[in-house]
Amino acid sequence: MVAGYWDIHEYKFVVRIKVAKYLYFLADIKGKMNYDSIFSIVDHENQHSNLQRPYILKYSKELNTAKKAAAEASAIIREYASDESFSIELKGKNDLVTDADISAENKIIEILNEAFPEDLILAEESQARKILPEGRVWIIDPIDGTTNFAHQFPRYCVSIALWDQKTPRVGLVLEVASQELFTAVDGEGAWMNGKEIHVSQNTDPSSSLIGTGFPYNNLELVDNYLVLFKRMMEKTHGVRRPGTAAWDLCNVACGRFEGFYEYGLSPWDVAAGALIIQEAGGVICDWEGEDDWLFGERIIAGNKVIKDFLKDEIQACFQKVQLKK
């Protein structure tokens, strides 16, 4: 065998994978291609390589089903918004639900159940759970940013995630007003409207833009939060609060925000966006620096340096017992 054959061979394989991934996203735009056939261009190389076929093939049906569900939910939400015909109810203090939420969630569940009838569903408005079950679980927020939607403030998202064996596998966030579509598949990177995205490499807090959210129904920690907010104003380039955690996390993933922190969040707020950040090269933790962020209600995200900066600032402003729910 010619020396260097395997180095050249693996390089060719990686190039062909990248071409196949590009064709995948073109095909997704057109909606007309069999995704297994796309990867046939690498099958011959794969027979001689120790590289594995990518997750984007394994989860292509799940990702495309999530995209279909998000698109149909988005159409429902936009129709309600254009007609201004939705009703608003209070689930709790400052915690709104509209009939647009219910209709969009029902459509998402219908599409997921049709494609994957054995999968479990954790959804904000109808099927909330306090623990993550074993197996395949879809985690859904039909409108993340309902208060924004109710006031016609144009930042509200459909968020859909698939977790399998308590690990995020597919994440999708669609910002309805702008139609920005963020997606990620475990091991296959993160994308916005078909373009690969990455977290910011800026590690200087003083030139970093930070995203956050304000507590809206649990105000027990608001005094500490305001102290932290002041420190962020003093030590960073600025702080933004769009009002939808799913979209905030995607802003970290694509490098608009260097970091993000918030408390009082639910699993459906973060389940998709967190995977998108991780696949974009970022890191996620809870306020203690651990991994209890899905159900722990407290999250920090960013590149490693900014994540550590935010963690240190948070821990300086809150008592230890306040760092977890």
Number of C-alpha atoms within 10 A of each C-alpha: 5 5 7 8 10 13 10 10 15 17 12 14 21 14 13 17 18 12 15 19 20 16 16 24 16 14 15 16 12 9 11 9 14 11 19 12 12 19 19 12 15 19 15 10 17 16 10 12 13 9 12 8 13 15 14 21 18 13 16 16 14 21 23 13 18 26 21 15 23 28 18 16 26 25 14 17 25 16 14 19 17 10 8 11 11 16 11 15 10 10 10 9 9 12 12 16 21 19 15 26 25 15 15 23 24 17 17 26 19 14 17 21 14 10 14 15 10 12 14 20 22 23 21 22 17 12 11 15 13 9 10 18 15 12 13 20 21 24 27 29 28 31 33 27 24 23 20 17 24 19 9 14 14 15 20 30 33 30 27 30 32 29 22 16 13 13 15 23 24 29 31 31 31 28 25 22 17 11 13 15 21 27 31 30 27 20 14 17 19 28 23 20 14 17 12 17 24 22 26 22 15 16 16 14 19 14 13 20 21 27 25 23 19 18 16 11 11 12 11 10 12 13 12 15 19 13 14 19 18 11 14 20 14 11 15 15 14 16 18 13 13 17 20 21 26 29 28 25 31 32 24 29 34 24 22 18 25 28 34 26 25 20 23 18 18 19 23 26 28 29 29 33 30 29 33 38 30 23 25 25 20 26 22 25 22 23 27 19 17 10 13 16 24 20 21 19 20 21 28 27 30 33 26 16 17 25 24 18 17 23 20 14 16 24 16 13 18 17 11 11 7 14 18 15 10
